[in-house]
Amino acid sequence: MATLIAEIPDHSLKGALEALSPYVKPENLKLFSPIAVPKDQGDDELAKLAQKVVDAVRPKPSQPLRREALQKLLSGHDTFSNQTGQADPALRNAMGAISKALKTVFAHDQAVRRLAIPKKTHFPDGAYRGTVYILTPLGARVRDLLKAENAI
């Protein structure tokens, strides 16, 4: 048995059903009305949280290191590839300042992990290679908002 789906205006529905009646038993006719797809409430909450984070970490013109740190954090920074394996104390300090600013939004110590999760990487022989920051959905939303403002 085949299924026929057609969008029929309300004023034509009676005529369409009468036209189908010689071919389809009445018990096989089923009427459906479209419903709106429910909006994901999680998106609204994520957007509100992202805006709070943006307000907390938005770099001021006098904070170029914060701007640079946010760019790196929110772009999937790889300490080995981007820093050739060298430590960057200025970046570490700027990340600390971002973490401190995030305490106004998140109460826990490692709030930066809500934006990007640091993952230590190793060479095949097991030696430490560096850290890669993996962006979270919240981090991606924050990045998009900051880019839209030209803040990063």
N, CA and C atoms as a LAMMPS dump frame, in Angstrom:
ITEM: TIMESTEP
0
ITEM: NUMBER OF ATOMS
456
ITEM: BOX BOUNDS ff ff ff
-5.0000000000000000e+02 5.0000000000000000e+02
-5.0000000000000000e+02 5.0000000000000000e+02
-5.0000000000000000e+02 5.0000000000000000e+02
ITEM: ATOMS id mol type element x y z
1 1 1 N 0.847 -1.17 0
2 1 2 C 0 0 0
3 1 3 C 0.897 1.239 0
4 2 1 N 0.578 2.201 -0.817
5 2 2 C 1.332 3.448 -0.915
6 2 3 C 0.728 4.495 0.014
7 3 1 N 1.55 5.444 0.405
8 3 2 C 1.093 6.543 1.245
9 3 3 C 1.161 7.82 0.431
10 4 1 N 0.095 8.592 0.494
11 4 2 C 0.025 9.86 -0.21
12 4 3 C 0.009 10.972 0.824
13 5 1 N 0.907 11.91 0.669
14 5 2 C 0.941 13.063 1.569
15 5 3 C 0.753 14.301 0.709
16 6 1 N -0.215 15.11 1.081
17 6 2 C -0.488 16.328 0.317
18 6 3 C -0.886 17.435 1.275
19 7 1 N -0.404 18.631 1.007
20 7 2 C -0.841 19.793 1.776
21 7 3 C -2.049 20.373 1.061
22 8 1 N -3.161 20.375 1.758
23 8 2 C -4.42 20.819 1.158
24 8 3 C -4.955 21.976 1.985
25 9 1 N -5.283 23.086 1.341
26 9 2 C -5.867 24.206 2.088
27 9 3 C -7.179 23.782 2.744
28 10 1 N -7.48 24.377 3.873
29 10 2 C -8.687 24.014 4.625
30 10 3 C -9.952 24.107 3.776
31 11 1 N -10.044 25.121 2.936
32 11 2 C -11.268 25.302 2.149
33 11 3 C -11.428 24.232 1.06
34 12 1 N -10.376 23.494 0.728
35 12 2 C -10.447 22.459 -0.31
36 12 3 C -10.473 21.047 0.265
37 13 1 N -10.404 20.922 1.567
38 13 2 C -10.286 19.608 2.197
39 13 3 C -11.489 18.714 1.9
40 14 1 N -12.7 19.25 2.002
41 14 2 C -13.905 18.44 1.771
42 14 3 C -13.907 17.877 0.348
43 15 1 N -13.588 18.696 -0.631
44 15 2 C -13.559 18.241 -2.025
45 15 3 C -12.481 17.193 -2.263
46 16 1 N -11.324 17.357 -1.623
47 16 2 C -10.236 16.391 -1.79
48 16 3 C -10.624 15.039 -1.2
49 17 1 N -11.273 15.05 -0.042
50 17 2 C -11.702 13.789 0.576
51 17 3 C -12.771 13.102 -0.274
52 18 1 N -13.683 13.873 -0.836
53 18 2 C -14.711 13.295 -1.71
54 18 3 C -14.079 12.7 -2.964
55 19 1 N -13.056 13.351 -3.492
56 19 2 C -12.388 12.851 -4.694
57 19 3 C -11.634 11.552 -4.404
58 20 1 N -11.133 11.395 -3.207
59 20 2 C -10.393 10.183 -2.845
60 20 3 C -11.306 9.028 -2.433
61 21 1 N -12.537 9.321 -2.063
62 21 2 C -13.428 8.292 -1.511
63 21 3 C -13.624 7.066 -2.41
64 22 1 N -13.654 7.175 -3.751
65 22 2 C -13.802 5.946 -4.546
66 22 3 C -12.557 5.046 -4.489
67 23 1 N -11.422 5.598 -4.106
68 23 2 C -10.165 4.845 -4.149
69 23 3 C -9.656 4.399 -2.78
70 24 1 N -10.114 5.073 -1.726
71 24 2 C -9.579 4.801 -0.391
72 24 3 C -10.735 4.598 0.582
73 25 1 N -10.644 3.531 1.385
74 25 2 C -11.658 3.293 2.412
75 25 3 C -11.573 4.417 3.449
76 26 1 N -12.692 4.846 3.992
77 26 2 C -12.679 5.939 4.967
78 26 3 C -11.782 5.664 6.178
79 27 1 N -11.693 4.399 6.606
80 27 2 C -10.849 4.095 7.774
81 27 3 C -9.354 4.215 7.462
82 28 1 N -9 4.269 6.181
83 28 2 C -7.594 4.425 5.802
84 28 3 C -7.191 5.884 5.585
85 29 1 N -8.147 6.786 5.67
86 29 2 C -7.832 8.21 5.542
87 29 3 C -7.441 8.759 6.911
88 30 1 N -6.336 9.423 6.947
89 30 2 C -5.861 10.022 8.196
90 30 3 C -5.484 11.466 7.908
91 31 1 N -5.971 12.357 8.731
92 31 2 C -5.67 13.773 8.563
93 31 3 C -4.647 14.2 9.609
94 32 1 N -3.692 14.967 9.163
95 32 2 C -2.656 15.48 10.054
96 32 3 C -2.573 16.981 9.881
97 33 1 N -2.35 17.652 10.964
98 33 2 C -2.131 19.098 10.916
99 33 3 C -0.685 19.359 11.295
100 34 1 N -0.053 20.276 10.588
101 34 2 C 1.338 20.575 10.946
102 34 3 C 1.402 21.27 12.299
103 35 1 N 2.455 20.979 13.012
104 35 2 C 2.7 21.677 14.27
105 35 3 C 4.094 22.286 14.189
106 36 1 N 4.267 23.341 14.91
107 36 2 C 5.574 23.996 14.915
108 36 3 C 6.574 23.117 15.659
109 37 1 N 7.77 23.074 15.148
110 37 2 C 8.823 22.323 15.819
111 37 3 C 9.147 23.058 17.113
112 38 1 N 9.148 22.346 18.236
113 38 2 C 9.423 23.045 19.493
114 38 3 C 10.845 23.586 19.51
115 39 1 N 10.966 24.784 20.017
116 39 2 C 12.276 25.409 20.106
117 39 3 C 13.038 24.766 21.257
118 40 1 N 14.287 24.465 21.019
119 40 2 C 15.111 23.826 22.033
120 40 3 C 15.413 24.824 23.147
121 41 1 N 14.91 24.536 24.33
122 41 2 C 15.12 25.434 25.46
123 41 3 C 16.595 25.512 25.833
124 42 1 N 17.333 24.435 25.557
125 42 2 C 18.759 24.426 25.865
126 42 3 C 19.509 25.503 25.108
127 43 1 N 19.074 25.787 23.879
128 43 2 C 19.73 26.829 23.093
129 43 3 C 19.552 28.194 23.739
130 44 1 N 18.351 28.461 24.251
131 44 2 C 18.111 29.742 24.912
132 44 3 C 18.989 29.886 26.149
133 45 1 N 19.06 28.825 26.93
134 45 2 C 19.874 28.867 28.141
135 45 3 C 21.352 29.004 27.794
136 46 1 N 21.781 28.307 26.75
137 46 2 C 23.176 28.403 26.325
138 46 3 C 23.489 29.815 25.839
139 47 1 N 22.561 30.414 25.113
140 47 2 C 22.773 31.78 24.618
141 47 3 C 22.871 32.772 25.778
142 48 1 N 22.018 32.606 26.78
143 48 2 C 22.064 33.502 27.942
144 48 3 C 23.376 33.331 28.705
145 49 1 N 23.78 32.082 28.885
146 49 2 C 25.031 31.812 29.589
147 49 3 C 26.218 32.356 28.797
148 50 1 N 26.19 32.171 27.485
149 50 2 C 27.275 32.679 26.639
150 50 3 C 27.374 34.195 26.752
151 51 1 N 26.242 34.873 26.802
152 51 2 C 26.275 36.333 26.924
153 51 3 C 26.859 36.755 28.267
154 52 1 N 26.54 36.017 29.329
155 52 2 C 27.129 36.315 30.642
156 52 3 C 28.644 36.145 30.602
157 53 1 N 29.087 35.079 29.939
158 53 2 C 30.525 34.826 29.832
159 53 3 C 31.192 35.939 29.032
160 54 1 N 30.578 36.327 27.931
161 54 2 C 31.136 37.404 27.103
162 54 3 C 31.263 38.682 27.925
163 55 1 N 30.235 38.999 28.694
164 55 2 C 30.285 40.2 29.53
165 55 3 C 31.418 40.122 30.549
166 56 1 N 31.695 38.919 31.04
167 56 2 C 32.736 38.75 32.056
168 56 3 C 34.147 38.802 31.471
169 57 1 N 34.334 38.269 30.265
170 57 2 C 35.697 38.136 29.73
171 57 3 C 36.031 39.109 28.608
172 58 1 N 35.079 39.906 28.17
173 58 2 C 35.32 40.825 27.053
174 58 3 C 36.572 41.655 27.331
175 59 1 N 37.559 41.597 26.428
176 59 2 C 38.787 42.36 26.672
177 59 3 C 38.578 43.859 26.456
178 60 1 N 39.154 44.629 27.351
179 60 2 C 39.131 46.088 27.211
180 60 3 C 40.284 46.478 26.294
181 61 1 N 40.247 47.676 25.739
182 61 2 C 41.354 48.097 24.866
183 61 3 C 42.718 48.042 25.565
184 62 1 N 42.71 48.166 26.877
185 62 2 C 43.973 48.127 27.627
186 62 3 C 44.406 46.699 27.969
187 63 1 N 43.707 45.688 27.426
188 63 2 C 44.02 44.29 27.731
189 63 3 C 44.344 43.491 26.463
190 64 1 N 45.427 43.83 25.773
191 64 2 C 45.745 43.1 24.543
192 64 3 C 46.107 41.633 24.796
193 65 1 N 46.694 41.335 25.95
194 65 2 C 47.035 39.94 26.234
195 65 3 C 45.784 39.098 26.472
196 66 1 N 44.769 39.697 27.082
197 66 2 C 43.515 38.962 27.266
198 66 3 C 42.892 38.67 25.906
199 67 1 N 42.947 39.646 25.027
200 67 2 C 42.41 39.446 23.676
201 67 3 C 43.141 38.301 22.981
202 68 1 N 44.456 38.319 23.071
203 68 2 C 45.258 37.265 22.444
204 68 3 C 44.968 35.903 23.079
205 69 1 N 44.863 35.882 24.398
206 69 2 C 44.586 34.618 25.093
207 69 3 C 43.209 34.078 24.709
208 70 1 N 42.222 34.958 24.606
209 70 2 C 40.885 34.519 24.193
210 70 3 C 40.902 33.985 22.765
211 71 1 N 41.64 34.653 21.893
212 71 2 C 41.749 34.173 20.512
213 71 3 C 42.325 32.765 20.492
214 72 1 N 43.363 32.554 21.271
215 72 2 C 44.005 31.236 21.291
216 72 3 C 43.103 30.196 21.938
217 73 1 N 42.542 30.534 23.077
218 73 2 C 41.692 29.597 23.802
219 73 3 C 40.488 29.181 22.969
220 74 1 N 39.878 30.143 22.286
221 74 2 C 38.632 29.881 21.566
222 74 3 C 38.846 29.465 20.113
223 75 1 N 40.097 29.196 19.751
224 75 2 C 40.357 28.741 18.381
225 75 3 C 41.007 27.367 18.354
226 76 1 N 40.999 26.666 19.477
227 76 2 C 41.587 25.332 19.504
228 76 3 C 43.101 25.375 19.512
229 77 1 N 43.664 26.237 20.32
230 77 2 C 45.11 26.441 20.4
231 77 3 C 45.846 25.134 20.694
232 78 1 N 46.962 24.937 20.023
233 78 2 C 47.832 23.782 20.231
234 78 3 C 49.192 24.335 20.638
235 79 1 N 49.597 24.077 21.872
236 79 2 C 50.842 24.673 22.363
237 79 3 C 52.061 24.178 21.604
238 80 1 N 52.014 22.967 21.062
239 80 2 C 53.164 22.467 20.316
240 80 3 C 53.242 23.128 18.942
241 81 1 N 52.141 23.115 18.226
242 81 2 C 52.14 23.674 16.873
243 81 3 C 52.262 25.192 16.874
244 82 1 N 51.565 25.846 17.801
245 82 2 C 51.519 27.302 17.792
246 82 3 C 52.668 27.964 18.55
247 83 1 N 53.244 27.267 19.493
248 83 2 C 54.322 27.842 20.296
249 83 3 C 55.615 27.064 20.124
250 84 1 N 55.639 26.15 19.197
251 84 2 C 56.796 25.266 18.952
252 84 3 C 57.305 24.629 20.24
253 85 1 N 56.379 24.311 21.123
254 85 2 C 56.739 23.61 22.346
255 85 3 C 57.319 24.481 23.445
256 86 1 N 57.414 25.777 23.209
257 86 2 C 57.986 26.685 24.209
258 86 3 C 56.896 27.194 25.149
259 87 1 N 57.235 27.315 26.418
260 87 2 C 56.287 27.85 27.395
261 87 3 C 56.054 29.332 27.116
262 88 1 N 54.866 29.795 27.409
263 88 2 C 54.521 31.205 27.215
264 88 3 C 53.939 31.737 28.525
265 89 1 N 54.791 32.309 29.388
266 89 2 C 54.305 32.791 30.684
267 89 3 C 53.247 33.887 30.558
268 90 1 N 53.351 34.732 29.548
269 90 2 C 52.358 35.798 29.371
270 90 3 C 50.992 35.195 29.063
271 91 1 N 50.981 34.153 28.239
272 91 2 C 49.724 33.471 27.92
273 91 3 C 49.157 32.808 29.172
274 92 1 N 50.022 32.204 29.959
275 92 2 C 49.583 31.557 31.197
276 92 3 C 48.951 32.589 32.135
277 93 1 N 49.568 33.754 32.252
278 93 2 C 49.022 34.808 33.117
279 93 3 C 47.682 35.318 32.588
280 94 1 N 47.596 35.478 31.278
281 94 2 C 46.342 35.953 30.687
282 94 3 C 45.232 34.922 30.875
283 95 1 N 45.569 33.645 30.763
284 95 2 C 44.574 32.582 30.998
285 95 3 C 44.111 32.625 32.454
286 96 1 N 45.036 32.899 33.356
287 96 2 C 44.672 33.029 34.766
288 96 3 C 43.714 34.186 34.989
289 97 1 N 43.945 35.285 34.29
290 97 2 C 43.053 36.445 34.412
291 97 3 C 41.668 36.126 33.848
292 98 1 N 41.63 35.377 32.757
293 98 2 C 40.341 34.969 32.181
294 98 3 C 39.614 34.059 33.164
295 99 1 N 40.352 33.133 33.749
296 99 2 C 39.763 32.221 34.728
297 99 3 C 39.193 32.998 35.914
298 100 1 N 39.925 33.992 36.361
299 100 2 C 39.462 34.814 37.484
300 100 3 C 38.191 35.574 37.095
301 101 1 N 38.159 36.103 35.882
302 101 2 C 36.972 36.831 35.417
303 101 3 C 35.765 35.903 35.312
304 102 1 N 36.013 34.652 34.955
305 102 2 C 34.915 33.692 34.808
306 102 3 C 34.305 33.285 36.147
307 103 1 N 34.998 33.558 37.239
308 103 2 C 34.456 33.2 38.554
309 103 3 C 33.192 33.989 38.873
310 104 1 N 32.961 35.088 38.157
311 104 2 C 31.708 35.823 38.358
312 104 3 C 30.528 35.076 37.74
313 105 1 N 30.829 34.157 36.812
314 105 2 C 29.777 33.379 36.147
315 105 3 C 29.716 31.96 36.704
316 106 1 N 30.883 31.352 36.883
317 106 2 C 30.973 29.977 37.379
318 106 3 C 31.694 29.995 38.722
319 107 1 N 31.197 29.243 39.656
320 107 2 C 31.77 29.278 41.001
321 107 3 C 33.014 28.4 41.157
322 108 1 N 33.233 27.45 40.283
323 108 2 C 34.333 26.511 40.501
324 108 3 C 35.669 27.045 40.004
325 109 1 N 36.741 26.373 40.415
326 109 2 C 38.1 26.845 40.159
327 109 3 C 38.506 26.821 38.687
328 110 1 N 38.161 25.787 37.971
329 110 2 C 38.643 25.634 36.601
330 110 3 C 37.555 26.014 35.595
331 111 1 N 37.092 27.242 35.7
332 111 2 C 35.993 27.712 34.861
333 111 3 C 36.372 27.768 33.387
334 112 1 N 37.651 27.916 33.085
335 112 2 C 38.095 27.971 31.688
336 112 3 C 37.711 26.685 30.963
337 113 1 N 37.629 25.598 31.692
338 113 2 C 37.255 24.314 31.082
339 113 3 C 35.818 24.315 30.571
340 114 1 N 35.018 25.263 30.977
341 114 2 C 33.663 25.371 30.43
342 114 3 C 33.708 25.895 28.995
343 115 1 N 34.794 26.591 28.641
344 115 2 C 34.94 27.149 27.292
345 115 3 C 35.759 26.235 26.387
346 116 1 N 36.833 25.702 26.923
347 116 2 C 37.7 24.811 26.149
348 116 3 C 38.357 23.827 27.105
349 117 1 N 38.395 22.59 26.691
350 117 2 C 38.96 21.539 27.533
351 117 3 C 40.398 21.286 27.093
352 118 1 N 41.36 21.477 28.009
353 118 2 C 42.749 21.208 27.635
354 118 3 C 43.01 19.702 27.59
355 119 1 N 43.647 19.264 26.528
356 119 2 C 43.967 17.847 26.38
357 119 3 C 45.464 17.725 26.138
358 120 1 N 46.13 17.031 27.028
359 120 2 C 47.571 16.826 26.866
360 120 3 C 47.804 15.814 25.756
361 121 1 N 48.761 16.125 24.9
362 121 2 C 49.089 15.22 23.802
363 121 3 C 50.514 14.713 23.987
364 122 1 N 50.774 13.541 23.43
365 122 2 C 52.086 12.908 23.574
366 122 3 C 52.569 12.392 22.227
367 123 1 N 53.878 12.325 22.093
368 123 2 C 54.479 11.721 20.911
369 123 3 C 54.288 10.208 20.996
370 124 1 N 54.467 9.496 19.872
371 124 2 C 54.299 8.034 19.904
372 124 3 C 55.185 7.335 20.944
373 125 1 N 56.334 7.936 21.248
374 125 2 C 57.213 7.302 22.242
375 125 3 C 56.787 7.603 23.676
376 126 1 N 55.695 8.369 23.839
377 126 2 C 55.168 8.663 25.163
378 126 3 C 55.609 9.998 25.733
379 127 1 N 56.535 10.677 25.072
380 127 2 C 57.005 11.973 25.565
381 127 3 C 55.909 13.025 25.394
382 128 1 N 55.856 13.931 26.355
383 128 2 C 54.855 14.999 26.319
384 128 3 C 55.074 15.886 25.099
385 129 1 N 54.01 16.145 24.364
386 129 2 C 54.085 16.951 23.144
387 129 3 C 53.582 18.365 23.393
388 130 1 N 52.464 18.489 24.083
389 130 2 C 51.879 19.801 24.33
390 130 3 C 50.42 19.668 24.72
391 131 1 N 49.732 20.781 24.729
392 131 2 C 48.323 20.805 25.1
393 131 3 C 47.51 21.368 23.947
394 132 1 N 46.401 20.712 23.673
395 132 2 C 45.458 21.175 22.659
396 132 3 C 44.178 21.553 23.39
397 133 1 N 43.632 22.718 23.061
398 133 2 C 42.385 23.16 23.679
399 133 3 C 41.226 22.798 22.762
400 134 1 N 40.322 21.977 23.271
401 134 2 C 39.167 21.52 22.499
402 134 3 C 37.963 22.361 22.914
403 135 1 N 37.418 23.073 21.962
404 135 2 C 36.323 24.002 22.21
405 135 3 C 35.037 23.272 22.596
406 136 1 N 34.345 23.781 23.593
407 136 2 C 33.043 23.245 23.999
408 136 3 C 31.951 24.003 23.24
409 137 1 N 30.713 23.508 23.257
410 137 2 C 29.631 24.264 22.611
411 137 3 C 29.478 25.676 23.194
412 138 1 N 29.646 25.81 24.502
413 138 2 C 29.579 27.137 25.115
414 138 3 C 30.733 27.999 24.611
415 139 1 N 31.913 27.424 24.538
416 139 2 C 33.07 28.163 24.033
417 139 3 C 32.868 28.625 22.601
418 140 1 N 32.26 27.773 21.785
419 140 2 C 31.993 28.149 20.389
420 140 3 C 31.016 29.318 20.327
421 141 1 N 30.008 29.278 21.18
422 141 2 C 29.022 30.372 21.202
423 141 3 C 29.675 31.667 21.672
424 142 1 N 30.516 31.576 22.698
425 142 2 C 31.221 32.757 23.205
426 142 3 C 32.14 33.315 22.12
427 143 1 N 32.86 32.433 21.433
428 143 2 C 33.746 32.868 20.345
429 143 3 C 32.957 33.62 19.275
430 144 1 N 31.818 33.075 18.888
431 144 2 C 31.009 33.717 17.853
432 144 3 C 30.523 35.098 18.298
433 145 1 N 30.117 35.201 19.562
434 145 2 C 29.656 36.498 20.073
435 145 3 C 30.796 37.512 20.123
436 146 1 N 31.963 37.073 20.589
437 146 2 C 33.106 37.989 20.662
438 146 3 C 33.578 38.403 19.267
439 147 1 N 33.541 37.475 18.321
440 147 2 C 33.924 37.822 16.949
441 147 3 C 32.928 38.802 16.342
442 148 1 N 31.653 38.612 16.64
443 148 2 C 30.63 39.519 16.111
444 148 3 C 30.838 40.943 16.623
445 149 1 N 31.381 41.064 17.826
446 149 2 C 31.666 42.381 18.407
447 149 3 C 33.043 42.903 18.008
448 150 1 N 33.792 42.116 17.255
449 150 2 C 35.192 42.417 16.921
450 150 3 C 36.044 42.562 18.177
451 151 1 N 35.679 41.818 19.215
452 151 2 C 36.44 41.856 20.46
453 151 3 C 37.641 40.917 20.395
454 152 1 N 37.574 39.924 19.511
455 152 2 C 38.727 39.035 19.31
456 152 3 C 38.978 38.889 17.82
